[in-house]
Amino acid sequence: MLKKSRFKLLVLSALMATQAAHAQITEGVVRIGVLNDQTGVYADLSGLGSIWAAKKAVEDFGPEKHGLKVEIVSADHQNKPDVGASITRRWLDVDKVDAIFDVPTSSVILAINEIVKEKNKVLIVSGGGTSDLTGKACTPNSIHWAYDTWALANGTGQAVVKTGGDSWYFVTADYAFGHALERDTESVVVKNGGKVLGKVRHPFPGTDFSSYLLQAQASKAKVIGLANAGGDTIGAVKQASEFGITEGGQKLAGLLVFISDVQALGLKAAQGLVLSESWYWDMTEENRKFGKEFAAANKGKFPTMAQAGVYSAVIHYLKSVAALKADGDGAAVVAHMKAAPTEDKLFGKGSIRQDGRKIHPLYLFEVKKPSESRYAGDFYKHVATIPANEAFRPMTEGNCPLVK
């Protein structure tokens, strides 16, 4: 442990010495871009709430105390990789944006990841899920913050199998995120002695899930795994309720469920769902303070783990920029972020691995019955905590080229 600490100190010293020779903030302003879905199926889980969280992080950090000026810009990628790539190139080439945050929609992440590397800027993802970002697609310029598909599969998937849900049928969003979540969950199900009876993929975004749910119902699988998110998950759960699927004895497993989905569904429809989250507003006093302030500013909506992740990531990014007194060399900033321990009021203490994976605990929750909820936003029962060292895929199994 002592050797590891000394190594991190040496890395930090070397980085700061290198930057001291040509310390520079691009055009005198640290520009942060929040890129997400502001009008579609992922708008509630990220969207305007993530922009608010980024601005709140800047406010709480107090850039003027560190001799910094910070600007926030934002854009709607519309869940389209080509749109996301176009915005990214304009931001980095013309608008001099230094770092991009949030980015729900894994296909957009993968489309802009190499652009950010090519331009030597920073990409920090809290809204999107593909575990490939810290696997085969990892770069020296990217960090994955709040959750990923492997962690969700390991958390929710394993818990459901161990409580008797040993036969599965997947209803999957037909794009990079859905494919990764289905792949990672299937691996966990089989590893724990379960079996997959079938799978069907729906268009992204989806509107009518009836034919896919009826196929899942006909399979007689104990568990219908919803490998989708946001508006797709909300639509699928509502239609499953209309068909009486859970009343017939089958269990719905929402493999990525945000608090925004539960709030949209209501506890009557969502009760009993088992889910994994890396953050919940009602777990600590600091979380509650943030959650209530967020809800007051965002029409009564409570913050998701993606939005809390934006806050946490922006805080850590600004700490590294302030320490280096430079933001132009994205790989150097990311290296500093990895070498320095993470700590903020929402996620507490943590670390960032060599592959870019932010490490912290994961929590298993069950959605409460309406009769169990005592106040606005009181949605979850805490079932279990998955320790930080177990919550995410082992670094040696991800095939990240940065891992030696």
Residue pairs with C-beta under 8 A, 6 or more apart in sequence:
8 339
8 340
11 335
11 339
12 323
12 336
12 339
12 340
15 324
15 332
15 335
15 336
15 339
16 323
16 324
16 336
18 332
19 324
19 325
19 326
19 329
19 332
20 325
22 326
23 324
23 325
23 326
24 325
24 326
24 327
24 328
25 68
25 69
25 321
25 325
25 326
25 327
25 328
26 96
26 98
26 327
26 328
27 96
28 69
29 69
29 70
29 71
29 96
30 63
30 68
30 69
30 70
30 71
30 98
30 318
30 321
30 327
31 70
31 71
31 73
31 95
31 96
31 97
31 98
31 99
32 54
32 58
32 70
32 71
32 72
32 73
32 97
32 98
32 99
32 101
32 314
32 317
33 72
33 73
33 74
33 75
33 91
33 95
33 97
33 99
33 100
33 101
34 50
34 51
34 54
34 72
34 73
34 74
34 75
34 100
34 101
34 102
34 310
35 74
35 75
35 77
35 84
35 87
35 88
35 91
35 100
35 101
35 102
35 103
35 108
35 112
36 42
36 46
36 47
36 50
36 74
36 76
36 77
36 102
36 103
36 104
36 127
37 43
37 46
37 47
37 76
37 77
37 78
37 79
37 104
37 105
37 230
38 47
38 48
38 74
38 76
39 47
39 76
39 78
40 78
40 79
40 205
40 231
41 79
41 205
41 229
41 230
41 231
41 232
42 79
42 104
42 105
42 127
42 229
42 230
42 231
43 230
44 230
44 258
44 260
44 261
44 264
44 301
44 304
45 104
45 127
45 229
45 230
45 258
45 260
45 261
45 304
45 306
45 307
46 102
46 104
46 127
46 304
46 306
46 307
46 310
48 298
49 294
49 298
49 301
49 303
49 304
49 307
50 101
50 102
50 126
50 127
50 306
50 307
50 310
51 72
51 74
52 294
52 297
52 298
52 307
53 294
53 303
53 307
53 308
53 310
53 311
53 314
54 72
54 101
54 102
54 310
54 311
54 314
55 72
56 290
56 293
56 294
56 311
57 310
57 311
57 312
57 314
57 315
57 318
58 70
58 72
58 314
58 318
60 315
61 70
61 314
61 315
61 318
61 319
63 69
63 70
63 318
63 322
66 318
66 322
67 322
67 325
68 318
68 321
68 322
70 318
73 91
73 95
73 97
75 87
75 91
77 83
77 84
77 87
77 103
77 105
77 108
79 104
79 105
79 107
79 108
79 204
79 205
80 108
81 107
81 108
81 110
81 111
81 112
82 111
83 108
84 103
84 105
84 108
84 111
84 112
85 108
85 111
85 112
85 115
88 100
88 112
88 115
88 116
89 115
91 97
91 100
92 115
92 116
92 119
92 121
93 119
97 121
98 121
98 122
98 321
98 327
98 328
98 330
99 121
99 122
99 123
99 124
99 317
99 327
99 330
99 333
100 112
100 116
100 121
100 122
100 123
100 124
101 124
101 125
101 126
101 310
101 313
101 314
101 317
102 125
102 126
102 127
102 306
102 310
103 109
103 112
103 123
103 125
103 126
103 127
103 128
104 127
104 128
104 229
104 230
104 306
105 127
105 128
105 175
105 177
106 128
106 129
106 130
106 132
106 175
106 176
106 177
106 180
107 175
107 176
107 177
108 128
109 123
109 125
109 128
109 130
109 133
109 176
110 130
110 132
110 133
110 137
110 176
112 123
113 123
113 133
113 137
113 139
113 142
114 139
116 122
116 123
116 139
116 141
116 142
116 330
117 139
117 140
117 141
117 142
119 330
120 141
120 329
120 330
120 331
121 141
121 330
122 141
122 142
122 143
122 317
122 330
122 333
122 334
123 139
123 141
123 142
123 143
124 142
124 143
124 145
124 313
124 317
125 133
125 142
125 143
125 144
125 145
126 145
126 146
126 305
126 306
126 307
126 308
126 309
126 310
126 312
126 313
127 146
127 306
127 309
127 310
128 177
129 147
129 148
129 149
129 152
129 177
129 180
129 181
129 229
129 256
130 137
130 148
130 149
130 176
130 177
130 180
131 144
131 148
131 149
131 150
131 151
131 180
131 184
131 393
131 398
132 176
132 180
133 142
133 144
133 148
133 356
134 144
134 148
134 353
134 355
134 356
134 357
134 393
134 398
134 400
135 355
135 393
135 398
135 399
135 400
136 398
136 399
136 400
136 401
138 355
138 356
138 398
138 400
138 401
138 402
139 356
139 402
140 331
140 334
140 335
140 402
141 330
141 331
141 334
142 334
142 356
143 313
143 334
143 337
143 338
143 352
143 356
143 357
143 358
144 356
144 357
144 358
145 309
145 312
145 313
145 358
146 278
146 279
146 305
146 306
146 308
146 309
146 312
146 358
147 256
147 276
147 277
147 278
147 305
147 309
147 362
148 357
148 392
148 393
149 177
149 180
149 181
149 183
149 184
149 185
149 256
150 184
150 392
150 393
151 276
151 278
151 362
151 391
151 392
151 393
152 181
152 184
152 185
152 255
152 256
152 276
153 181
153 184
153 185
153 187
153 188
153 255
154 184
154 188
154 362
154 386
154 390
154 391
154 392
154 393
155 276
155 362
155 364
155 386
155 391
156 185
156 253
156 254
156 255
156 274
156 275
156 276
156 364
157 184
157 185
157 188
157 189
157 192
157 225
157 253
157 255
158 188
158 192
159 274
159 364
159 383
159 384
160 223
160 251
160 253
160 274
161 188
161 189
161 192
161 193
161 194
162 192
164 222
165 194
165 222
165 223
165 251
165 253
166 189
166 192
166 193
166 194
166 195
166 222
167 194
167 195
167 196
167 197
167 220
167 221
167 222
167 223
168 185
168 186
168 189
168 194
168 195
168 196
168 197
168 221
168 222
168 223
168 224
168 225
168 253
169 196
169 197
169 198
169 199
169 200
169 215
169 216
169 219
169 221
169 223
169 224
169 225
170 182
170 185
170 186
170 196
170 198
170 199
170 200
170 224
170 225
170 227
171 199
171 200
171 202
171 209
171 212
171 213
171 216
171 224
171 225
171 226
171 227
171 228
171 236
172 178
172 179
172 181
172 182
172 199
172 200
172 201
172 202
172 227
172 228
173 201
173 202
173 204
173 205
173 206
173 227
173 228
173 229
173 232
174 201
174 202
174 203
174 204
175 204
177 229
178 201
178 204
178 227
178 228
181 227
181 255
181 256
182 199
182 225
182 227
185 225
185 227
185 255
186 196
189 195
189 196
190 196
197 219
197 220
197 221
198 215
198 216
198 219
198 221
200 212
200 215
200 216
202 209
202 212
202 228
202 232
204 228
204 232
205 231
205 232
206 228
206 232
206 235
206 236
207 235
208 239
209 232
209 235
209 236
209 239
209 240
210 239
210 243
212 236
213 224
213 236
213 239
213 240
213 243
213 245
214 243
216 224
216 245
216 250
217 224
217 243
217 245
217 248
217 250
220 250
221 250
222 249
222 250
222 251
223 250
223 251
223 252
223 253
224 240
224 245
224 250
224 251
224 252
224 253
225 253
225 255
226 232
226 233
226 236
226 237
226 252
226 253
226 254
226 255
227 255
227 256
228 236
228 255
228 256
229 256
229 257
229 258
229 261
230 258
230 260
230 261
233 254
233 256
233 257
233 261
234 261
234 264
234 265
237 252
237 254
237 261
237 265
237 269
237 270
237 273
238 265
238 269
240 246
240 252
241 269
245 252
246 252
246 272
252 273
253 273
253 274
254 261
254 273
254 274
254 275
256 275
257 270
257 273
257 275
258 277
258 304
258 305
258 306
259 277
259 280
259 281
259 302
259 303
259 304
259 305
259 377
259 379
259 380
260 301
260 302
260 304
261 270
262 270
262 273
262 367
262 379
262 380
263 301
263 302
263 377
263 379
266 370
267 367
267 368
267 369
267 370
267 373
267 379
268 370
270 367
270 379
271 367
271 368
271 369
271 370
272 366
272 367
272 369
273 366
273 367
274 364
274 365
274 366
274 383
275 364
275 365
275 366
275 367
276 362
276 363
276 364
276 365
276 386
277 305
277 362
277 363
277 365
277 380
278 305
278 309
278 347
278 360
278 361
278 362
278 363
278 391
279 287
279 305
279 308
279 309
279 346
279 347
280 287
280 305
280 363
280 365
280 380
280 382
281 287
281 288
281 290
281 291
281 294
281 302
281 303
281 308
281 377
282 288
282 291
282 377
282 378
282 379
282 380
283 363
283 382
286 345
286 346
287 308
287 346
290 303
290 308
290 311
290 345
290 346
291 302
291 303
291 377
294 301
294 302
294 303
294 307
295 301
295 302
295 303
295 376
295 377
300 376
302 377
302 379
308 346
308 347
309 347
311 344
311 346
312 342
312 344
312 346
312 347
313 358
315 344
316 337
316 340
316 342
316 344
317 333
317 337
319 340
320 333
320 336
320 337
320 340
321 327
321 333
323 336
323 340
324 332
324 333
324 336
326 332
326 333
327 333
334 356
337 352
338 352
338 353
338 354
338 356
341 349
341 350
341 351
342 349
342 350
342 351
342 352
342 358
342 360
343 349
343 350
347 360
348 360
350 358
350 359
350 360
350 388
351 358
351 359
352 358
352 359
353 359
353 395
354 395
354 400
354 402
354 403
354 404
355 395
355 398
355 400
355 402
355 403
356 400
356 402
357 392
357 393
357 395
357 398
359 388
359 389
359 391
359 392
360 388
360 391
361 385
361 386
361 387
361 388
361 391
362 385
362 386
362 391
362 392
363 382
363 384
363 385
363 386
364 382
364 383
364 384
364 385
364 386
365 380
365 381
365 382
365 383
366 380
366 381
366 383
367 379
367 380
367 381
368 378
368 379
368 380
368 381
372 381
373 379
395 403
396 403
